[in-house]
Amino acid sequence: MAVLTFFVFTGTLVANVITRNECLLSDKGLEEMMTKRVLIVDDEEGYRKVLSNSLTDLGYETKAVNNGFEALEEIKRRRYSFILLDVKMSGMDGIELLEQLQGIRLNSHIVIITAYTGDEVVKEAIKKGAKKVITKPFSIDDIEVCLNEFSGFEENNLHNS
């Protein structure tokens, strides 16, 4: 059995034929789209643990990685609603990761979390795709407010399309 589904992307109607097995799998895909996943990229274990535990308590699914290389591999495996990204890390730093991500089609909101607040760092991060910069030390409330802002933005876009 095949099911015909229609999707509208930026005003263009796209038809897609899916089989029964794909239809059964689509519930998982829908769940994956609805889940608020956060990828935490920071070389400081303390920040990774605090963010991961706190955001899990707030209902987010989290994955924490140690550097840009691990983040890039993780982003290739799964979709994330949000990426919380430190700038200064060994190996591939946050700015280099942003450069790598420019070639990948993401639907993630990237938030830089850094102790380095120089104008150049902030400008470079925004130029390369970060949506916001939060300075360390931060409160989990700062992170929650930021993620809620972006969640509201996503919901408004869904209702207005």
N, C-alpha and C positions, 0 to 999 in steps of 0.2 A: 504494500500500500504506500502511496506517495501523498504527501501533503503539500499544497501550494501555499506559500506564505509571502506576504508583501512587506517590504520595509521602505520607509521614506528617509532618505538621506539628503539633507539640504535641498529639499524640493524635488528630488528625483525619485521616481517610483522604481524600485528594484524588485523583481520577482525571484523567488528562490524555491526550488523543489527539493524537499527533504524526504527521506525514507522514514518508515516507522521507527527503525532503530535510532536514527538521528533525532527523531521527535522525542523519544524517550530520554535521550541524552540532553535535549535542549533544556529540560528542567534544571540540570546541573549547570548549564551555561547561564541560565537566567539567575540562578542562585549566585553564581560567581560574579555576575554583573551587579547584583544587589548588595553583595557583601562589601563592607567598607574595609578594604585591606590597606595596611600601612607598612611600607618598607622603611626600616630605620637603618641608615648608613652612617656609622660613627665608629672611629677606632678606639674610643674610650668605653670600656666595658660598663662602667657605672652609668653613663648616659643611656647606653643601649638597654640595660636592665630596667632602669627607672621608666623610660619611655615605653618599653614593651609591656611591663606590668601595669602601668597606669592606663595605657590605652586599651589593653585587654579588659581591665576593670570597667572601662567606659563603653565596652561593646564592640571594639574594633578587633579585627584579626590582624596580628602583627607578625612580621618576620624581621629579625635584626641581623645585619651583616657587618663585617669588620672593615671593609674597604670598597673602593670603587670597582675593582675587578669582580668581587663577589656580587656586588649589586648588579652589575651588567649581566652576569649569568642569571641571576634571580629574575631580573626584568624580562629576560628572554623566555623564562619558564612560566611566569604568571603575570596576570594583570594586577596592578595596584592603583587604588584610588588616589593615594597620597604617597609621596616619597619625602621623608625627612632626611636631609642630607647635610652632613658636616662638610666644611670646606677644607680644613687642614687635616689630611690623613696621609700616612705613608703609602707608597706605591702610587696608585691613581687617586689624586685628590678630588674634591667635589667639583671644582671648575673643569677639570679634565673629563670627569664623568658627564657633566652637562654637555660638553662638546661631543662626546660619544653618543649621547642620547638624541642629539639634534638629527641624526640620521635614522632614528627609530620613531615610528609613529606611536606616540603614547597618548593615553587619555588620563594621565596622572597629573595631579597638582604637585609641583615640586616646591618644597619649602626648605630654604637654607637655614641651618641652625649652626651658629658660629660664635666664637669669642672674638673673632677678627671683624671689626665693624668699620674698617676704613672705607671711604667712599669708592675707591677703586674696586675692592672686593664686591661690594654690594652692586655697583653698576655692572660689573662683569657677569655676576650671577644672574641678574635680571635680563641682561642682554642675551644670555645663553639659555634662557628658558625658565628660570626660577620665578615663581609667582609672588613669593614673599620671603623676607629675611627676618629671623628671630634671633636675638642675641642671647648668648650664654652669659651668666646663668639665667634660666627662665623658670617660670612656674608651669606646672602641668595645665593650669587654667589658661595660660597664654597659648599653649598648643591646642587645647580643646576649642577655644574661641576661633582660632585660625581654621581648624578643620571644619568646624560648624559653618563658618563663612563660606567655605568652598562647597560643603554639602548643600547649603541653601542655594548656591549658584547652580549646582547640577540640577536640583529639583526644579528651579525656575526655568531652566532651559528645557527640561522634559515637558513641563506644563505649557510652555510657550511655543513648542514646535508643532 
